[in-house]
Amino acid sequence: MGLYVNPTDKTKEAWLITEAKQRATREQATRDVRALIKSLLVPVVLVDNGPFTALAVLYDQREADAFARDDGRAKIFAIVPRSALADRASGVGERVLQEWDV
């Protein structure tokens, strides 16, 4: 099971627009996840699942590689500061990040 952003005060799309430090290519977001996280930046991907979207946190290389695969779904990759995920309004929170070692 993954780690997902579920904002409490806005849509996932609006959260991403507000919090993204930069939009990223698939390669930029998935190439070296550990290095990004060490710099306090975390890659995320907004996935269009048809009836709903999901905003996944790419918290390790395995998770990043799974989302990097071309599976026919539209995806937007971005980089967000860890502090944005730690904010309770993200639906993630600092405690969850510590449990996942992000």
C-alpha positions in Angstrom: 0.0 0.0 0.0 1.3 3.4 -0.9 1.3 6.8 0.7 -1.1 9.3 -0.7 -1.8 13.1 -0.3 -5.4 13.6 0.7 -5.8 17.3 1.4 -8.3 18.3 4.1 -9.0 21.8 2.8 -8.8 21.7 -1.0 -8.6 19.3 -4.0 -5.5 17.3 -4.7 -5.1 19.3 -7.9 -5.3 22.6 -6.0 -2.9 21.3 -3.4 -0.4 20.4 -6.0 -0.6 23.8 -7.7 0.0 25.5 -4.4 2.7 23.3 -2.9 4.8 22.0 -5.9 8.2 23.5 -5.9 8.6 22.4 -9.5 6.8 20.3 -12.1 9.1 17.4 -13.0 9.5 15.0 -15.9 9.0 11.4 -15.1 12.8 10.9 -15.2 13.5 13.8 -12.8 10.9 12.6 -10.3 11.9 8.9 -10.3 15.7 8.8 -11.1 17.2 9.2 -7.7 14.4 9.4 -5.0 16.9 9.0 -2.1 18.9 12.0 -3.2 15.7 14.2 -3.5 14.5 13.1 -0.1 17.9 13.8 1.5 17.5 17.4 0.2 14.1 17.6 1.9 12.3 17.4 -1.4 9.8 14.6 -2.1 8.6 13.5 -5.6 4.8 13.1 -6.0 2.7 12.0 -8.9 -0.9 12.9 -9.7 -2.5 9.9 -11.4 -5.8 10.1 -13.4 -7.7 6.9 -12.6 -10.7 7.9 -14.6 -13.4 8.4 -12.0 -11.0 9.8 -9.5 -7.4 11.1 -9.1 -4.7 10.0 -6.7 -1.8 12.0 -5.5 0.9 9.5 -4.6 4.1 10.2 -2.6 7.1 8.5 -4.2 8.8 7.8 -0.9 11.3 5.2 -2.1 12.8 3.9 -5.4 10.5 0.9 -5.6 7.4 3.1 -5.4 8.9 5.6 -7.9 9.7 2.8 -10.4 6.2 1.4 -10.1 4.6 4.8 -10.9 7.2 5.5 -13.7 5.9 2.6 -15.8 3.7 3.6 -18.7 0.3 2.0 -17.8 -2.0 4.1 -19.9 -3.0 6.5 -17.1 -2.3 10.2 -17.4 0.3 11.3 -14.8 1.8 14.6 -13.6 5.0 14.4 -11.7 6.2 17.2 -9.4 8.6 17.9 -6.5 7.3 19.2 -3.2 9.0 20.2 0.0 8.8 17.7 2.8 7.3 20.4 5.0 4.3 20.6 2.7 3.6 16.9 3.3 4.3 17.2 7.0 1.5 19.8 7.3 -1.6 18.1 8.7 -3.7 19.8 5.9 -2.0 17.5 3.4 -3.6 14.5 4.9 -0.1 12.9 5.3 1.4 14.6 8.4 4.8 14.4 10.0 4.1 11.3 12.0 3.3 9.3 8.9 6.4 10.6 7.2 8.5 9.4 10.2 6.8 5.9 10.1 7.6 5.6 6.4 11.1 6.9 6.9 10.5 9.7 4.3 
